[in-house]
Amino acid sequence: MSNYQISENMLNLGTENAFVVLARAAELERQGHDVINLGIGQPDFKTADNIVEAAVKALRDGHHGYTPGNGILELREAVATDIFNRHKVDINPDQVVIVPGGKVTMWNCILMFGGEGKEILYPNPGFPIYESAINFSGAKAIPIPLIEKNNFSFDPEETISLINKNTSLIIINSPANPTGGMIKKELLDVLVEKLEEFPNVSILSDEIYSHILYDNDFYSMLNYQSILNRLIILDGWSKTYAMTGWRIGYGIWPIKLADKATRLNINSVSCTNAATQYAAIEALRGPQDQVKIMIDEFNKRKNLIVEKTNNIPGMHCQMPQGAFYTMPNIKETNLSSKEMETLLLEKLKIATVAGTSFGEYGEGYIRFSYANSQKNILKALNRIHEYAIENNWG
């Protein structure tokens, strides 16, 4: 038996429970059960053929080697053009750092601004890796409560009140995982105005779902000139172009920090897969038809899942404004979030994720991903409805 001398920081490292649920769902399927997956957050669409062909061509053309630590120039230029087209903001391609998945920008940023004695604010309920990475870095994770009555948005005054001399970074995410909520421009206006009083606090804006919107306009943090010298944007291709398995994302950094982010890449992943970068160029420059088709379908599913959830005794949920998640309130069922997750998976064979997987303020909620067919969504929600009636929920 070995007495491993593992870093104490490993004890602070969490995980993403959606993958734990996914593994258990797969095990149940192997046992012959009909499992409906409303757990994992990835589009159930294929990557568009033109994107796939661009990767194949890159391989056939001999793009088999290392690329620069910050990504190939043509892709960084394509990102800069896309940012201008979407947000009317000019950025320098040298601010763009290509990474193997959006998480890497998050990880690099938190490591850069974390450390003992630092405090980092993050949304709660929020993407679980925020808190995990903050704890791993040695910094103190300070939750920004996202409350249902505020449409799962933050209170700018309350958020600013959490800042002190130790605060190094604030993380925001809109549209949000797990709630599907969005931060309105007027709230961002107040937050940015208040942040001008704290010039030493940097901002990470996770905008990975910024294409997936329903009857709303997205307002990027890039539009605020006063904070550009301390703003990092996280974005990528995984959700918008159904490219989760390709592992491709990017960060937009202040020019003085882009070299440091590149250095973190070189020390960890070296660079991002070459063929994937050429596929990403095609995704940005090629036809956008598949993106529209996917979002239109998500919109139909959103309406269906909200309607059916609100018919289940003991459950009610708000209409998401972006992404592809709902966060139903389950408090009237008298089950905890984890108890609900377990019941749905083990008894009803429906994979979901407990609200507490996204932080302490997720208690009393469950996350549904509607990245599944309307047929399966209807089947799953009918199962839950029948069980709720039989067991007198609510």
Contacts in CASP RR format, 6 or more apart in sequence:
PFRMAT RR
TARGET T0000
AUTHOR 0000-0000-0000
METHOD contacts of the structure
MODEL  1
MSNYQISENMLNLGTENAFVVLARAAELERQGHDVINLGIGQPDFKTADN
IVEAAVKALRDGHHGYTPGNGILELREAVATDIFNRHKVDINPDQVVIVP
GGKVTMWNCILMFGGEGKEILYPNPGFPIYESAINFSGAKAIPIPLIEKN
NFSFDPEETISLINKNTSLIIINSPANPTGGMIKKELLDVLVEKLEEFPN
VSILSDEIYSHILYDNDFYSMLNYQSILNRLIILDGWSKTYAMTGWRIGY
GIWPIKLADKATRLNINSVSCTNAATQYAAIEALRGPQDQVKIMIDEFNK
RKNLIVEKTNNIPGMHCQMPQGAFYTMPNIKETNLSSKEMETLLLEKLKI
ATVAGTSFGEYGEGYIRFSYANSQKNILKALNRIHEYAIENNWG
9 136 0 8 1.000
9 137 0 8 1.000
9 138 0 8 1.000
10 136 0 8 1.000
12 132 0 8 1.000
12 135 0 8 1.000
12 136 0 8 1.000
12 138 0 8 1.000
13 132 0 8 1.000
13 135 0 8 1.000
13 136 0 8 1.000
14 128 0 8 1.000
14 131 0 8 1.000
14 132 0 8 1.000
14 135 0 8 1.000
14 136 0 8 1.000
15 128 0 8 1.000
15 132 0 8 1.000
16 128 0 8 1.000
16 129 0 8 1.000
16 357 0 8 1.000
17 128 0 8 1.000
17 353 0 8 1.000
17 354 0 8 1.000
17 357 0 8 1.000
18 39 0 8 1.000
18 40 0 8 1.000
18 41 0 8 1.000
18 353 0 8 1.000
18 357 0 8 1.000
19 40 0 8 1.000
21 39 0 8 1.000
21 40 0 8 1.000
21 341 0 8 1.000
21 345 0 8 1.000
21 351 0 8 1.000
21 352 0 8 1.000
21 353 0 8 1.000
22 37 0 8 1.000
22 39 0 8 1.000
22 40 0 8 1.000
22 351 0 8 1.000
24 345 0 8 1.000
24 351 0 8 1.000
25 35 0 8 1.000
25 37 0 8 1.000
25 39 0 8 1.000
25 345 0 8 1.000
25 351 0 8 1.000
28 35 0 8 1.000
28 345 0 8 1.000
28 349 0 8 1.000
29 35 0 8 1.000
33 349 0 8 1.000
34 349 0 8 1.000
35 345 0 8 1.000
35 349 0 8 1.000
35 350 0 8 1.000
35 351 0 8 1.000
36 349 0 8 1.000
36 350 0 8 1.000
36 351 0 8 1.000
36 372 0 8 1.000
36 376 0 8 1.000
36 379 0 8 1.000
36 380 0 8 1.000
36 383 0 8 1.000
37 351 0 8 1.000
37 369 0 8 1.000
37 372 0 8 1.000
37 376 0 8 1.000
38 350 0 8 1.000
38 351 0 8 1.000
38 352 0 8 1.000
38 368 0 8 1.000
38 369 0 8 1.000
38 370 0 8 1.000
38 372 0 8 1.000
38 377 0 8 1.000
38 380 0 8 1.000
39 351 0 8 1.000
39 352 0 8 1.000
39 353 0 8 1.000
39 367 0 8 1.000
39 368 0 8 1.000
39 369 0 8 1.000
40 351 0 8 1.000
40 369 0 8 1.000
40 371 0 8 1.000
41 177 0 8 1.000
41 244 0 8 1.000
41 324 0 8 1.000
41 325 0 8 1.000
41 369 0 8 1.000
41 371 0 8 1.000
42 238 0 8 1.000
42 239 0 8 1.000
42 242 0 8 1.000
42 244 0 8 1.000
42 371 0 8 1.000
43 239 0 8 1.000
43 242 0 8 1.000
43 244 0 8 1.000
43 294 0 8 1.000
43 324 0 8 1.000
43 371 0 8 1.000
44 371 0 8 1.000
44 372 0 8 1.000
44 373 0 8 1.000
45 242 0 8 1.000
45 290 0 8 1.000
45 294 0 8 1.000
46 242 0 8 1.000
47 241 0 8 1.000
47 242 0 8 1.000
47 243 0 8 1.000
47 246 0 8 1.000
47 279 0 8 1.000
48 241 0 8 1.000
48 242 0 8 1.000
48 283 0 8 1.000
48 287 0 8 1.000
48 289 0 8 1.000
48 290 0 8 1.000
50 282 0 8 1.000
50 286 0 8 1.000
50 287 0 8 1.000
51 241 0 8 1.000
51 243 0 8 1.000
51 279 0 8 1.000
51 282 0 8 1.000
51 283 0 8 1.000
52 279 0 8 1.000
53 282 0 8 1.000
54 278 0 8 1.000
54 279 0 8 1.000
54 281 0 8 1.000
54 282 0 8 1.000
55 246 0 8 1.000
55 275 0 8 1.000
55 276 0 8 1.000
55 278 0 8 1.000
55 279 0 8 1.000
56 275 0 8 1.000
57 278 0 8 1.000
58 274 0 8 1.000
58 275 0 8 1.000
58 277 0 8 1.000
58 278 0 8 1.000
58 279 0 8 1.000
59 275 0 8 1.000
63 274 0 8 1.000
63 275 0 8 1.000
63 278 0 8 1.000
64 274 0 8 1.000
65 274 0 8 1.000
66 270 0 8 1.000
66 271 0 8 1.000
66 274 0 8 1.000
67 271 0 8 1.000
67 272 0 8 1.000
67 274 0 8 1.000
67 277 0 8 1.000
68 262 0 8 1.000
68 271 0 8 1.000
69 97 0 8 1.000
69 98 0 8 1.000
69 262 0 8 1.000
69 265 0 8 1.000
69 266 0 8 1.000
69 270 0 8 1.000
69 271 0 8 1.000
69 272 0 8 1.000
70 76 0 8 1.000
70 94 0 8 1.000
70 96 0 8 1.000
70 97 0 8 1.000
70 98 0 8 1.000
70 258 0 8 1.000
70 261 0 8 1.000
70 262 0 8 1.000
70 265 0 8 1.000
71 96 0 8 1.000
71 97 0 8 1.000
71 98 0 8 1.000
71 271 0 8 1.000
71 272 0 8 1.000
71 277 0 8 1.000
72 98 0 8 1.000
72 274 0 8 1.000
72 277 0 8 1.000
72 278 0 8 1.000
73 93 0 8 1.000
74 281 0 8 1.000
75 96 0 8 1.000
75 98 0 8 1.000
75 277 0 8 1.000
75 278 0 8 1.000
75 280 0 8 1.000
75 281 0 8 1.000
76 93 0 8 1.000
76 94 0 8 1.000
76 96 0 8 1.000
76 98 0 8 1.000
76 250 0 8 1.000
77 93 0 8 1.000
78 280 0 8 1.000
78 281 0 8 1.000
78 284 0 8 1.000
78 285 0 8 1.000
79 93 0 8 1.000
79 96 0 8 1.000
79 98 0 8 1.000
79 250 0 8 1.000
79 252 0 8 1.000
79 284 0 8 1.000
80 90 0 8 1.000
80 91 0 8 1.000
80 92 0 8 1.000
80 93 0 8 1.000
80 95 0 8 1.000
80 96 0 8 1.000
81 284 0 8 1.000
82 284 0 8 1.000
83 89 0 8 1.000
83 91 0 8 1.000
83 222 0 8 1.000
83 252 0 8 1.000
84 90 0 8 1.000
84 91 0 8 1.000
86 210 0 8 1.000
86 220 0 8 1.000
87 220 0 8 1.000
87 222 0 8 1.000
87 223 0 8 1.000
89 220 0 8 1.000
89 222 0 8 1.000
89 223 0 8 1.000
91 222 0 8 1.000
91 252 0 8 1.000
92 255 0 8 1.000
94 255 0 8 1.000
94 258 0 8 1.000
95 252 0 8 1.000
95 253 0 8 1.000
95 254 0 8 1.000
95 255 0 8 1.000
95 258 0 8 1.000
96 250 0 8 1.000
96 251 0 8 1.000
96 252 0 8 1.000
96 253 0 8 1.000
96 258 0 8 1.000
97 105 0 8 1.000
97 108 0 8 1.000
97 250 0 8 1.000
97 251 0 8 1.000
97 252 0 8 1.000
97 253 0 8 1.000
97 258 0 8 1.000
97 261 0 8 1.000
97 262 0 8 1.000
97 265 0 8 1.000
98 248 0 8 1.000
98 249 0 8 1.000
98 250 0 8 1.000
98 251 0 8 1.000
98 272 0 8 1.000
98 277 0 8 1.000
98 280 0 8 1.000
99 105 0 8 1.000
99 108 0 8 1.000
99 248 0 8 1.000
99 249 0 8 1.000
99 250 0 8 1.000
99 251 0 8 1.000
99 265 0 8 1.000
99 269 0 8 1.000
99 272 0 8 1.000
100 247 0 8 1.000
100 248 0 8 1.000
100 249 0 8 1.000
100 269 0 8 1.000
100 272 0 8 1.000
100 273 0 8 1.000
100 276 0 8 1.000
101 236 0 8 1.000
101 238 0 8 1.000
101 247 0 8 1.000
101 248 0 8 1.000
101 249 0 8 1.000
102 208 0 8 1.000
102 234 0 8 1.000
102 235 0 8 1.000
102 236 0 8 1.000
102 238 0 8 1.000
102 249 0 8 1.000
102 250 0 8 1.000
102 251 0 8 1.000
103 129 0 8 1.000
104 249 0 8 1.000
104 265 0 8 1.000
104 268 0 8 1.000
104 269 0 8 1.000
105 232 0 8 1.000
105 234 0 8 1.000
105 249 0 8 1.000
105 250 0 8 1.000
105 251 0 8 1.000
105 261 0 8 1.000
106 127 0 8 1.000
106 129 0 8 1.000
106 130 0 8 1.000
106 133 0 8 1.000
106 204 0 8 1.000
106 206 0 8 1.000
106 234 0 8 1.000
107 129 0 8 1.000
107 133 0 8 1.000
108 261 0 8 1.000
108 264 0 8 1.000
108 265 0 8 1.000
109 169 0 8 1.000
109 204 0 8 1.000
109 232 0 8 1.000
109 234 0 8 1.000
109 261 0 8 1.000
110 120 0 8 1.000
110 130 0 8 1.000
110 133 0 8 1.000
110 134 0 8 1.000
110 137 0 8 1.000
110 139 0 8 1.000
110 169 0 8 1.000
110 204 0 8 1.000
111 133 0 8 1.000
111 137 0 8 1.000
111 264 0 8 1.000
112 257 0 8 1.000
112 260 0 8 1.000
112 261 0 8 1.000
112 264 0 8 1.000
113 120 0 8 1.000
113 139 0 8 1.000
113 168 0 8 1.000
113 169 0 8 1.000
113 202 0 8 1.000
114 120 0 8 1.000
114 134 0 8 1.000
114 137 0 8 1.000
114 138 0 8 1.000
114 139 0 8 1.000
114 168 0 8 1.000
114 169 0 8 1.000
115 137 0 8 1.000
115 138 0 8 1.000
115 139 0 8 1.000
116 138 0 8 1.000
116 139 0 8 1.000
117 138 0 8 1.000
117 139 0 8 1.000
117 140 0 8 1.000
117 166 0 8 1.000
118 137 0 8 1.000
118 138 0 8 1.000
118 139 0 8 1.000
118 140 0 8 1.000
118 166 0 8 1.000
118 167 0 8 1.000
118 168 0 8 1.000
118 169 0 8 1.000
119 139 0 8 1.000
119 140 0 8 1.000
119 142 0 8 1.000
119 164 0 8 1.000
119 166 0 8 1.000
119 167 0 8 1.000
119 168 0 8 1.000
120 134 0 8 1.000
120 137 0 8 1.000
120 139 0 8 1.000
120 140 0 8 1.000
120 141 0 8 1.000
120 142 0 8 1.000
120 167 0 8 1.000
120 168 0 8 1.000
120 169 0 8 1.000
120 170 0 8 1.000
120 171 0 8 1.000
121 142 0 8 1.000
121 143 0 8 1.000
121 144 0 8 1.000
121 159 0 8 1.000
121 162 0 8 1.000
121 163 0 8 1.000
121 167 0 8 1.000
121 169 0 8 1.000
121 170 0 8 1.000
121 171 0 8 1.000
122 130 0 8 1.000
122 131 0 8 1.000
122 134 0 8 1.000
122 141 0 8 1.000
122 142 0 8 1.000
122 143 0 8 1.000
122 144 0 8 1.000
122 170 0 8 1.000
122 171 0 8 1.000
123 130 0 8 1.000
123 143 0 8 1.000
123 144 0 8 1.000
123 146 0 8 1.000
123 154 0 8 1.000
123 171 0 8 1.000
123 172 0 8 1.000
123 173 0 8 1.000
123 176 0 8 1.000
124 131 0 8 1.000
124 143 0 8 1.000
124 144 0 8 1.000
124 145 0 8 1.000
124 146 0 8 1.000
124 358 0 8 1.000
124 359 0 8 1.000
124 360 0 8 1.000
124 361 0 8 1.000
124 362 0 8 1.000
125 146 0 8 1.000
125 152 0 8 1.000
125 178 0 8 1.000
125 179 0 8 1.000
125 327 0 8 1.000
125 355 0 8 1.000
125 358 0 8 1.000
125 359 0 8 1.000
125 361 0 8 1.000
125 362 0 8 1.000
125 365 0 8 1.000
126 146 0 8 1.000
126 173 0 8 1.000
126 176 0 8 1.000
126 177 0 8 1.000
126 178 0 8 1.000
126 179 0 8 1.000
126 358 0 8 1.000
126 359 0 8 1.000
127 173 0 8 1.000
127 177 0 8 1.000
127 178 0 8 1.000
127 206 0 8 1.000
127 358 0 8 1.000
128 357 0 8 1.000
128 358 0 8 1.000
128 359 0 8 1.000
130 141 0 8 1.000
130 171 0 8 1.000
131 141 0 8 1.000
131 143 0 8 1.000
131 359 0 8 1.000
134 140 0 8 1.000
134 141 0 8 1.000
135 141 0 8 1.000
139 168 0 8 1.000
140 166 0 8 1.000
142 162 0 8 1.000
142 167 0 8 1.000
143 359 0 8 1.000
143 360 0 8 1.000
143 361 0 8 1.000
144 154 0 8 1.000
144 158 0 8 1.000
144 159 0 8 1.000
144 162 0 8 1.000
144 170 0 8 1.000
144 172 0 8 1.000
145 154 0 8 1.000
145 155 0 8 1.000
145 158 0 8 1.000
145 361 0 8 1.000
146 152 0 8 1.000
146 153 0 8 1.000
146 154 0 8 1.000
146 176 0 8 1.000
146 179 0 8 1.000
146 361 0 8 1.000
147 155 0 8 1.000
147 361 0 8 1.000
148 318 0 8 1.000
148 327 0 8 1.000
148 329 0 8 1.000
148 365 0 8 1.000
151 181 0 8 1.000
151 182 0 8 1.000
151 318 0 8 1.000
151 321 0 8 1.000
152 176 0 8 1.000
152 179 0 8 1.000
152 180 0 8 1.000
152 181 0 8 1.000
152 318 0 8 1.000
152 327 0 8 1.000
153 181 0 8 1.000
153 182 0 8 1.000
153 183 0 8 1.000
153 184 0 8 1.000
153 187 0 8 1.000
154 172 0 8 1.000
154 183 0 8 1.000
154 187 0 8 1.000
154 191 0 8 1.000
156 187 0 8 1.000
156 190 0 8 1.000
156 191 0 8 1.000
156 194 0 8 1.000
157 190 0 8 1.000
157 194 0 8 1.000
159 170 0 8 1.000
159 191 0 8 1.000
160 191 0 8 1.000
160 194 0 8 1.000
160 195 0 8 1.000
160 197 0 8 1.000
160 198 0 8 1.000
163 170 0 8 1.000
163 198 0 8 1.000
163 201 0 8 1.000
167 198 0 8 1.000
167 201 0 8 1.000
168 200 0 8 1.000
168 201 0 8 1.000
168 202 0 8 1.000
169 201 0 8 1.000
169 202 0 8 1.000
169 203 0 8 1.000
169 204 0 8 1.000
170 195 0 8 1.000
170 201 0 8 1.000
170 202 0 8 1.000
170 203 0 8 1.000
170 204 0 8 1.000
171 203 0 8 1.000
171 204 0 8 1.000
171 206 0 8 1.000
172 183 0 8 1.000
172 191 0 8 1.000
172 203 0 8 1.000
172 204 0 8 1.000
172 205 0 8 1.000
172 206 0 8 1.000
172 221 0 8 1.000
173 205 0 8 1.000
173 206 0 8 1.000
174 181 0 8 1.000
174 182 0 8 1.000
174 183 0 8 1.000
174 205 0 8 1.000
174 206 0 8 1.000
174 207 0 8 1.000
174 209 0 8 1.000
174 210 0 8 1.000
174 218 0 8 1.000
175 181 0 8 1.000
175 182 0 8 1.000
175 209 0 8 1.000
175 210 0 8 1.000
175 212 0 8 1.000
175 213 0 8 1.000
175 218 0 8 1.000
175 320 0 8 1.000
175 321 0 8 1.000
175 322 0 8 1.000
175 323 0 8 1.000
176 182 0 8 1.000
176 209 0 8 1.000
176 323 0 8 1.000
177 209 0 8 1.000
177 323 0 8 1.000
177 325 0 8 1.000
177 358 0 8 1.000
178 325 0 8 1.000
178 327 0 8 1.000
178 353 0 8 1.000
178 355 0 8 1.000
178 358 0 8 1.000
178 367 0 8 1.000
179 320 0 8 1.000
179 325 0 8 1.000
179 327 0 8 1.000
180 209 0 8 1.000
180 320 0 8 1.000
180 321 0 8 1.000
180 322 0 8 1.000
180 323 0 8 1.000
180 325 0 8 1.000
180 326 0 8 1.000
180 327 0 8 1.000
181 318 0 8 1.000
181 320 0 8 1.000
181 321 0 8 1.000
181 322 0 8 1.000
181 323 0 8 1.000
182 213 0 8 1.000
182 216 0 8 1.000
182 218 0 8 1.000
182 321 0 8 1.000
182 322 0 8 1.000
185 219 0 8 1.000
188 219 0 8 1.000
188 221 0 8 1.000
188 224 0 8 1.000
192 221 0 8 1.000
192 224 0 8 1.000
192 226 0 8 1.000
192 227 0 8 1.000
195 201 0 8 1.000
195 203 0 8 1.000
195 227 0 8 1.000
196 226 0 8 1.000
196 227 0 8 1.000
199 230 0 8 1.000
201 230 0 8 1.000
202 230 0 8 1.000
202 231 0 8 1.000
202 232 0 8 1.000
203 221 0 8 1.000
203 227 0 8 1.000
203 230 0 8 1.000
203 231 0 8 1.000
203 232 0 8 1.000
204 232 0 8 1.000
204 234 0 8 1.000
205 220 0 8 1.000
205 221 0 8 1.000
205 231 0 8 1.000
205 232 0 8 1.000
205 233 0 8 1.000
205 234 0 8 1.000
206 234 0 8 1.000
207 218 0 8 1.000
207 220 0 8 1.000
207 221 0 8 1.000
207 233 0 8 1.000
207 234 0 8 1.000
207 235 0 8 1.000
208 234 0 8 1.000
208 235 0 8 1.000
208 236 0 8 1.000
208 238 0 8 1.000
208 239 0 8 1.000
209 239 0 8 1.000
209 322 0 8 1.000
209 323 0 8 1.000
210 218 0 8 1.000
210 220 0 8 1.000
210 235 0 8 1.000
211 239 0 8 1.000
211 240 0 8 1.000
211 291 0 8 1.000
211 295 0 8 1.000
212 239 0 8 1.000
212 240 0 8 1.000
212 295 0 8 1.000
212 298 0 8 1.000
212 322 0 8 1.000
212 323 0 8 1.000
212 324 0 8 1.000
213 295 0 8 1.000
213 321 0 8 1.000
213 322 0 8 1.000
214 298 0 8 1.000
214 299 0 8 1.000
214 302 0 8 1.000
214 319 0 8 1.000
214 320 0 8 1.000
214 321 0 8 1.000
214 322 0 8 1.000
215 321 0 8 1.000
216 321 0 8 1.000
216 322 0 8 1.000
220 233 0 8 1.000
221 227 0 8 1.000
221 231 0 8 1.000
221 233 0 8 1.000
222 228 0 8 1.000
222 231 0 8 1.000
222 233 0 8 1.000
222 252 0 8 1.000
224 231 0 8 1.000
228 254 0 8 1.000
229 254 0 8 1.000
230 254 0 8 1.000
231 252 0 8 1.000
231 254 0 8 1.000
232 251 0 8 1.000
232 252 0 8 1.000
232 253 0 8 1.000
232 254 0 8 1.000
232 257 0 8 1.000
233 251 0 8 1.000
233 252 0 8 1.000
234 251 0 8 1.000
235 249 0 8 1.000
235 250 0 8 1.000
235 251 0 8 1.000
235 252 0 8 1.000
236 248 0 8 1.000
236 249 0 8 1.000
236 250 0 8 1.000
237 243 0 8 1.000
237 246 0 8 1.000
237 248 0 8 1.000
237 249 0 8 1.000
237 280 0 8 1.000
237 283 0 8 1.000
238 244 0 8 1.000
238 245 0 8 1.000
238 246 0 8 1.000
238 247 0 8 1.000
238 248 0 8 1.000
238 249 0 8 1.000
239 323 0 8 1.000
239 324 0 8 1.000
240 283 0 8 1.000
240 291 0 8 1.000
241 283 0 8 1.000
241 290 0 8 1.000
241 291 0 8 1.000
242 290 0 8 1.000
242 294 0 8 1.000
243 279 0 8 1.000
243 280 0 8 1.000
243 283 0 8 1.000
246 273 0 8 1.000
246 276 0 8 1.000
246 279 0 8 1.000
246 280 0 8 1.000
247 272 0 8 1.000
247 273 0 8 1.000
247 276 0 8 1.000
248 272 0 8 1.000
248 273 0 8 1.000
248 276 0 8 1.000
248 277 0 8 1.000
248 279 0 8 1.000
248 280 0 8 1.000
249 272 0 8 1.000
249 280 0 8 1.000
251 261 0 8 1.000
253 261 0 8 1.000
265 271 0 8 1.000
265 272 0 8 1.000
298 324 0 8 1.000
298 370 0 8 1.000
298 371 0 8 1.000
300 374 0 8 1.000
301 324 0 8 1.000
301 370 0 8 1.000
301 372 0 8 1.000
301 373 0 8 1.000
301 374 0 8 1.000
301 377 0 8 1.000
302 319 0 8 1.000
302 320 0 8 1.000
302 324 0 8 1.000
302 326 0 8 1.000
302 370 0 8 1.000
304 370 0 8 1.000
304 374 0 8 1.000
304 377 0 8 1.000
304 378 0 8 1.000
305 326 0 8 1.000
305 368 0 8 1.000
305 370 0 8 1.000
305 377 0 8 1.000
305 381 0 8 1.000
306 317 0 8 1.000
306 318 0 8 1.000
306 319 0 8 1.000
306 320 0 8 1.000
306 326 0 8 1.000
308 377 0 8 1.000
308 378 0 8 1.000
308 381 0 8 1.000
308 382 0 8 1.000
308 385 0 8 1.000
309 315 0 8 1.000
309 316 0 8 1.000
309 317 0 8 1.000
309 326 0 8 1.000
309 328 0 8 1.000
309 368 0 8 1.000
309 381 0 8 1.000
310 316 0 8 1.000
310 317 0 8 1.000
311 385 0 8 1.000
312 381 0 8 1.000
312 384 0 8 1.000
312 385 0 8 1.000
312 388 0 8 1.000
312 393 0 8 1.000
313 332 0 8 1.000
313 388 0 8 1.000
313 389 0 8 1.000
313 392 0 8 1.000
313 393 0 8 1.000
313 394 0 8 1.000
314 330 0 8 1.000
314 331 0 8 1.000
314 332 0 8 1.000
314 333 0 8 1.000
314 388 0 8 1.000
314 393 0 8 1.000
314 394 0 8 1.000
315 328 0 8 1.000
315 329 0 8 1.000
315 330 0 8 1.000
315 332 0 8 1.000
315 333 0 8 1.000
315 384 0 8 1.000
315 388 0 8 1.000
315 393 0 8 1.000
316 328 0 8 1.000
316 329 0 8 1.000
317 326 0 8 1.000
317 327 0 8 1.000
317 328 0 8 1.000
317 329 0 8 1.000
317 368 0 8 1.000
318 326 0 8 1.000
318 327 0 8 1.000
320 326 0 8 1.000
324 369 0 8 1.000
324 370 0 8 1.000
324 371 0 8 1.000
325 367 0 8 1.000
325 368 0 8 1.000
325 369 0 8 1.000
325 370 0 8 1.000
326 367 0 8 1.000
326 368 0 8 1.000
326 370 0 8 1.000
327 355 0 8 1.000
327 362 0 8 1.000
327 365 0 8 1.000
327 366 0 8 1.000
327 367 0 8 1.000
327 368 0 8 1.000
328 365 0 8 1.000
328 366 0 8 1.000
328 368 0 8 1.000
329 364 0 8 1.000
329 365 0 8 1.000
330 337 0 8 1.000
330 340 0 8 1.000
330 364 0 8 1.000
330 365 0 8 1.000
330 366 0 8 1.000
331 364 0 8 1.000
332 393 0 8 1.000
332 394 0 8 1.000
333 340 0 8 1.000
333 388 0 8 1.000
333 393 0 8 1.000
333 394 0 8 1.000
334 393 0 8 1.000
334 394 0 8 1.000
335 343 0 8 1.000
336 354 0 8 1.000
336 356 0 8 1.000
336 363 0 8 1.000
336 364 0 8 1.000
337 354 0 8 1.000
337 355 0 8 1.000
337 356 0 8 1.000
337 357 0 8 1.000
337 362 0 8 1.000
337 363 0 8 1.000
337 364 0 8 1.000
337 365 0 8 1.000
337 366 0 8 1.000
338 354 0 8 1.000
338 356 0 8 1.000
340 352 0 8 1.000
340 354 0 8 1.000
340 366 0 8 1.000
341 352 0 8 1.000
341 353 0 8 1.000
341 354 0 8 1.000
341 355 0 8 1.000
341 357 0 8 1.000
341 366 0 8 1.000
344 350 0 8 1.000
344 351 0 8 1.000
344 352 0 8 1.000
344 366 0 8 1.000
344 384 0 8 1.000
345 351 0 8 1.000
345 352 0 8 1.000
347 387 0 8 1.000
348 380 0 8 1.000
348 383 0 8 1.000
348 384 0 8 1.000
348 387 0 8 1.000
349 383 0 8 1.000
350 380 0 8 1.000
350 383 0 8 1.000
350 384 0 8 1.000
352 366 0 8 1.000
352 367 0 8 1.000
352 368 0 8 1.000
353 366 0 8 1.000
353 367 0 8 1.000
353 369 0 8 1.000
354 366 0 8 1.000
354 367 0 8 1.000
355 362 0 8 1.000
355 363 0 8 1.000
355 364 0 8 1.000
355 365 0 8 1.000
355 366 0 8 1.000
355 367 0 8 1.000
356 362 0 8 1.000
356 363 0 8 1.000
356 364 0 8 1.000
357 367 0 8 1.000
358 367 0 8 1.000
370 377 0 8 1.000
372 380 0 8 1.000
387 393 0 8 1.000
388 394 0 8 1.000
END
